[in-house]
Amino acid sequence: MNEQSNSRAESLGLREFLFSQLRVKITLPYLILAIVLAVVVTYTATQVLSRDLEERFTRRLIDSGQLAADTLVKVEREQLSLLRTINFTEGFAQAAFTRDPAAIKTLAQPLVVNARADLLEVVDLTGDALLAMRRHADDYSYESGAQYLDWAIVRKVIAGAVTQGNDKFADIVPTPRGFAFYIAGPIKVNDRVIGVLLVGTYLDNLARRLDKESLAQITIYAPTGEPIGTTLTTREPERARITPLEYQRIAALPANQIYFRPTLAGLGPSDYTEAFGVFEVRDGEPLALFSVAASREDYVTGSGGDIRNTMVIVFGAGIVIIAAIGVVVARSIVQPVTTLVNASQRVAQGDLEARVEVQSRDEIGLLGRAFNRMTDGLKEREFIKDIFGRVVSKQVRETLMQNFSEGGVKLGGELREVTMIFVDIRDFTSLAERYDPKDVVALLNEFFTEMLDVVNQFEGLVNKFGGDSTLIVFGAPVEQPDHARRAVECAVALRIRLREFNARRLALLHGIEPIRIGIGVNTGPVIAGQIGSLGRFEYTVIGDAVNLTSRIQALNKEYPEYNVLISESTFRAAGELNAPVRDLGLHRVKGKEARVRVYAVVEEGEAEVEIGFAPMMEREIA
């Protein structure tokens, strides 16, 4: 079922492809006109030719049948002549009378071999074979002792029967190697019958000889309707049979009336038409029916080949000329359209440098100029989009573009619970004083490039750069159920990346001071959205949780042994962490009356402390 569906889909796809081609639509009318004209003229000529070929074919079968009948008479005469020659050979009748097989063989063998006869039987009056010669390919076998008294033709000769003054008889007799056509006559000594001489031909060999003489396929039918000799290559023998009733009806037809069998489907590579005749011999009694058969298809193909080939050449040339005209016309239209299609595909794949060369001033030329203006506009928009993507993060850009597609950018925000990371370079002021401003800017760019790569790995949002500090948000604008865990893991990864960054710088510039950072992580509710005016706005997060994140980061100055500090809300929201955590107790921060519990994510190599609540420690955070 699936194979049929796939085949049907492929067929529909091919049809849709062909008829969607512009050159096909242009050329097709020319081809249809040429084909219709060719079909009409060919049909008319074929009808005339078919009637003529039908008459010729019928005449050919009749002529082949006459040739086959003449050949049957010739074969009968040849066998009769051989029979008489052997009978009149001196010593032959005496050898038969004395029942001497060796003498019979010596006298008859040269004559049989020279005549290339298939069969020779010498039978005594009791029906026993004195000698039987049977041809196998180019050799003969010799036998004796077989009984022939059950053959009607033998009994007639032994009985001394005479028909119309003739004591020679003919019959078709079954033999171990198939049916054979025999001529039989008496062997006499002093005018007394002392035996029977039979000369025969296998029906298959007879059919092949008739085939050669008549140039048609030959089949010989027994009265039962069974084919007993044929040159047809029969794949289905039963289909070559005729019924006994049909046999009798054909045999009873007048001599001037020929019976045609329209078709023998399944015989050989083609279907055959048969013309029947009666297998008559000396006494006028029909021994069998024979048919001559020819392939109507082969005859029409052969006889009408020259006419058909001429028609094919003429109409083929006409179709080619008309098609060529259509192709020339189609090419002048399709070629510039194809150029436009190829350029459009390049644009669809992102190549905004694609252009088309416009040479004409017609509608296609107008379309080409419009295409070039379109690609210029797309290139400009893509440049703006690229610059926009560098100014804001990917998440913000996609959010703004989605808002624009849904009806424009809307100012305002929504309440979200997020986790924020505040990163600050320690002692940046003194660092900036000791280095050239260009070197400081280059250092910051290199540092933020490393940090941004880590943030992107955890799908965080770099909300803003503040000189030597950075605010990173998880959970907005894209919702992230595990934003707290992501933030803590990102902070740890930032710490590891900074260590690698300092190692590389130290390897390149010996003696350079490494960069140290403080990281604060906090989880809490914020307002996230587009803040500003329609003339200028930015995506940001505001709220007390943002300020608290900055205050926690500032606590790194009080705990220089740590780099990553997290709030209690982050500690609880993140769940079980892979890194060890140390409870630093409660701390009072600026702007908040309630104390805040802070945890440190322990650096590698430090002593791990069981996670829990340590004795309260109070420190004022500036």
URNORMO-V358416 format. One record per backbone hydrogen bond with DSSP energy under -1.0 kcal/mol. NH is the residue of the N-H (numbers start at 0). CO is the residue of the C=O. E is the energy in kcal/mol with one decimal. If there is no record, write none. Layout:
NH_CO_E + NH_CO_E
This chain:
4_0_-2.4 + 5_1_-2.8 + 6_2_-2.6 + 7_3_-2.6 + 8_4_-2.6 + 9_5_-2.6 + 10_6_-2.3 + 11_7_-2.6 + 12_8_-2.7 + 13_9_-2.5 + 14_10_-2.4 + 15_11_-2.8 + 16_12_-2.3 + 17_13_-2.7 + 18_14_-2.4 + 20_17_-1.3 + 24_20_-1.9 + 25_21_-1.9 + 26_22_-2.7 + 27_23_-2.8 + 30_26_-1.9 + 31_27_-3.0 + 32_28_-2.4 + 33_29_-2.2 + 34_30_-2.9 + 35_31_-2.8 + 36_32_-2.1 + 37_33_-2.4 + 38_34_-2.9 + 39_35_-2.5 + 40_36_-2.2 + 41_37_-2.6 + 42_38_-2.7 + 43_39_-2.1 + 44_40_-2.5 + 45_41_-2.7 + 46_42_-2.2 + 47_43_-1.7 + 48_44_-2.6 + 49_45_-3.2 + 50_46_-2.0 + 51_47_-1.9 + 52_48_-2.8 + 53_49_-2.5 + 54_50_-1.9 + 55_51_-2.1 + 56_52_-2.9 + 57_53_-2.4 + 58_54_-2.2 + 59_55_-2.2 + 60_56_-2.2 + 61_57_-2.1 + 62_58_-2.6 + 63_59_-2.8 + 64_60_-2.5 + 65_61_-2.1 + 66_62_-2.3 + 67_63_-2.4 + 68_64_-2.4 + 69_65_-2.4 + 70_66_-2.2 + 71_67_-2.0 + 72_68_-1.9 + 73_69_-2.1 + 74_70_-2.7 + 75_71_-2.6 + 76_72_-2.2 + 77_73_-2.3 + 78_74_-2.7 + 79_75_-2.6 + 80_76_-2.7 + 81_77_-2.3 + 82_78_-2.5 + 83_79_-2.4 + 84_80_-2.4 + 85_81_-2.5 + 86_82_-2.3 + 87_83_-2.4 + 91_88_-2.0 + 94_90_-2.2 + 95_91_-2.2 + 96_92_-2.3 + 97_93_-2.4 + 99_94_-2.7 + 103_99_-2.3 + 104_100_-2.7 + 105_101_-2.3 + 106_102_-2.2 + 107_103_-2.8 + 108_104_-2.4 + 111_107_-2.3 + 112_108_-2.8 + 113_109_-2.3 + 114_110_-1.8 + 116_111_-1.9 + 118_199_-2.1 + 119_132_-1.9 + 120_197_-2.6 + 121_130_-2.6 + 122_195_-2.9 + 123_127_-2.7 + 126_123_-1.6 + 128_145_-2.5 + 129_121_-3.3 + 130_121_-1.4 + 131_142_-2.3 + 132_119_-2.8 + 133_140_-2.1 + 134_117_-2.5 + 135_138_-4.1 + 138_135_-2.5 + 140_133_-2.5 + 142_131_-2.0 + 144_128_-3.1 + 147_126_-3.1 + 150_147_-2.0 + 154_150_-2.0 + 155_151_-2.2 + 156_152_-1.4 + 157_153_-2.5 + 158_154_-2.3 + 159_156_-1.5 + 160_155_-2.6 + 162_165_-2.9 + 165_162_-1.6 + 168_183_-2.5 + 170_181_-2.0 + 172_179_-2.6 + 174_177_-1.1 + 177_174_-2.2 + 179_172_-2.3 + 180_200_-3.2 + 181_170_-3.2 + 182_198_-2.4 + 183_168_-3.1 + 184_196_-2.3 + 186_194_-2.7 + 188_191_-2.4 + 193_186_-3.5 + 194_186_-1.1 + 195_122_-3.2 + 196_184_-2.9 + 197_120_-2.8 + 198_182_-2.5 + 199_118_-2.0 + 200_180_-2.1 + 202_178_-2.7 + 205_201_-2.6 + 206_202_-3.1 + 207_203_-2.0 + 208_204_-2.0 + 209_205_-2.6 + 210_206_-2.5 + 211_207_-2.1 + 212_208_-2.3 + 213_209_-2.8 + 214_210_-1.8 + 216_292_-2.7 + 218_290_-1.7 + 219_228_-3.5 + 220_288_-3.3 + 221_225_-2.6 + 224_221_-2.5 + 227_219_-3.0 + 230_217_-2.4 + 233_231_-1.1 + 238_235_-1.6 + 239_236_-1.7 + 240_237_-1.1 + 241_224_-1.9 + 246_242_-2.5 + 247_243_-2.5 + 248_244_-2.2 + 249_245_-2.2 + 250_246_-2.5 + 251_247_-1.5 + 252_249_-1.4 + 256_253_-1.7 + 260_273_-2.6 + 263_271_-1.1 + 266_263_-1.4 + 272_293_-2.4 + 273_260_-2.2 + 274_291_-2.2 + 275_258_-2.6 + 276_289_-3.1 + 278_287_-3.1 + 279_277_-1.4 + 283_280_-1.8 + 286_278_-2.7 + 288_220_-2.0 + 289_276_-2.6 + 290_218_-2.5 + 291_274_-2.4 + 292_216_-2.9 + 293_272_-1.8 + 298_294_-2.4 + 299_295_-2.8 + 300_296_-2.7 + 301_297_-2.7 + 302_298_-3.6 + 303_299_-2.3 + 307_303_-2.9 + 308_304_-3.0 + 309_305_-2.3 + 310_306_-2.5 + 311_307_-2.9 + 312_308_-2.5 + 313_309_-2.6 + 314_310_-2.8 + 315_311_-2.5 + 316_312_-2.4 + 317_313_-2.2 + 318_314_-2.8 + 319_315_-2.5 + 320_316_-2.4 + 321_317_-2.6 + 322_318_-3.0 + 323_319_-2.5 + 324_320_-2.2 + 325_321_-2.2 + 326_322_-2.7 + 327_323_-2.5 + 328_324_-2.3 + 329_325_-3.0 + 330_326_-2.9 + 331_327_-1.7 + 333_329_-3.8 + 334_330_-2.2 + 337_333_-3.4 + 338_334_-2.1 + 339_335_-1.9 + 340_336_-2.5 + 341_337_-2.8 + 342_338_-2.2 + 343_339_-2.5 + 344_340_-2.3 + 345_341_-1.9 + 346_342_-2.2 + 347_343_-2.5 + 348_344_-1.5 + 349_346_-1.7 + 350_345_-2.9 + 351_349_-1.3 + 353_350_-1.1 + 365_361_-2.2 + 366_362_-2.2 + 367_363_-2.2 + 368_364_-2.3 + 369_365_-2.2 + 370_366_-2.0 + 371_367_-2.2 + 372_368_-2.1 + 373_369_-2.1 + 374_370_-2.4 + 375_371_-1.9 + 376_372_-2.1 + 377_373_-2.6 + 378_374_-2.6 + 379_375_-2.0 + 380_376_-2.5 + 381_377_-2.7 + 382_378_-2.0 + 383_379_-2.1 + 384_380_-2.7 + 385_381_-2.4 + 386_382_-2.4 + 387_383_-2.7 + 388_384_-2.3 + 389_385_-1.2 + 390_386_-1.5 + 391_387_-2.3 + 396_392_-2.6 + 397_393_-2.5 + 398_394_-2.3 + 399_395_-2.8 + 400_396_-2.5 + 401_397_-2.2 + 402_398_-2.4 + 403_399_-2.4 + 404_400_-2.2 + 405_401_-1.4 + 406_403_-1.4 + 407_402_-1.2 + 411_529_-2.9 + 413_527_-2.2 + 415_525_-2.8 + 417_523_-2.3 + 418_473_-2.2 + 419_521_-3.0 + 420_471_-2.8 + 421_519_-2.9 + 422_469_-2.8 + 423_517_-2.2 + 424_467_-1.9 + 425_515_-2.9 + 430_426_-1.6 + 431_427_-2.7 + 432_428_-1.5 + 433_429_-1.2 + 439_435_-2.3 + 440_436_-2.7 + 441_437_-2.4 + 442_438_-2.5 + 443_439_-2.8 + 444_440_-2.6 + 445_441_-2.3 + 446_442_-2.9 + 447_443_-3.2 + 448_444_-1.9 + 449_445_-1.8 + 450_446_-2.4 + 451_447_-2.9 + 452_448_-1.7 + 453_449_-1.5 + 454_450_-2.3 + 455_451_-2.5 + 456_452_-1.3 + 457_453_-1.1 + 458_455_-1.1 + 459_454_-2.3 + 460_472_-3.0 + 462_460_-1.1 + 462_470_-2.1 + 463_470_-1.1 + 465_468_-3.3 + 467_465_-1.2 + 469_422_-2.5 + 470_463_-2.0 + 471_420_-2.9 + 472_460_-3.2 + 473_418_-2.4 + 482_479_-1.7 + 485_481_-2.5 + 486_482_-2.3 + 487_483_-2.2 + 488_484_-2.7 + 489_485_-2.6 + 490_486_-2.4 + 491_487_-2.3 + 492_488_-2.2 + 493_489_-2.4 + 494_490_-1.9 + 495_491_-2.0 + 496_492_-2.8 + 497_493_-2.3 + 498_494_-1.7 + 499_495_-2.0 + 500_496_-2.7 + 501_497_-2.8 + 502_498_-1.8 + 503_499_-2.1 + 504_500_-2.2 + 505_501_-2.5 + 506_502_-1.8 + 507_503_-1.6 + 508_504_-3.2 + 511_508_-1.6 + 517_423_-2.7 + 518_562_-2.6 + 519_421_-2.3 + 520_564_-2.4 + 521_419_-2.0 + 523_417_-2.4 + 525_415_-3.0 + 526_541_-2.8 + 527_413_-2.7 + 528_539_-2.0 + 529_411_-1.4 + 530_537_-3.0 + 532_535_-3.2 + 537_530_-2.2 + 539_528_-2.2 + 541_526_-2.0 + 546_542_-1.2 + 547_543_-2.4 + 548_544_-1.7 + 549_545_-1.6 + 550_546_-2.1 + 551_547_-2.4 + 552_548_-2.0 + 553_549_-1.8 + 555_552_-1.7 + 556_553_-1.7 + 557_554_-1.1 + 558_554_-1.1 + 561_558_-2.1 + 564_518_-2.6 + 565_598_-3.1 + 566_520_-1.9 + 567_596_-1.4 + 570_566_-2.4 + 571_567_-2.5 + 572_568_-2.2 + 573_569_-2.5 + 581_599_-3.0 + 583_597_-2.6 + 586_595_-2.3 + 587_618_-1.6 + 589_620_-1.4 + 591_588_-1.7 + 595_586_-3.8 + 597_584_-2.3 + 598_565_-3.1 + 599_581_-3.0 + 600_563_-2.5 + 601_579_-2.1 + 605_602_-1.8 + 620_587_-2.1
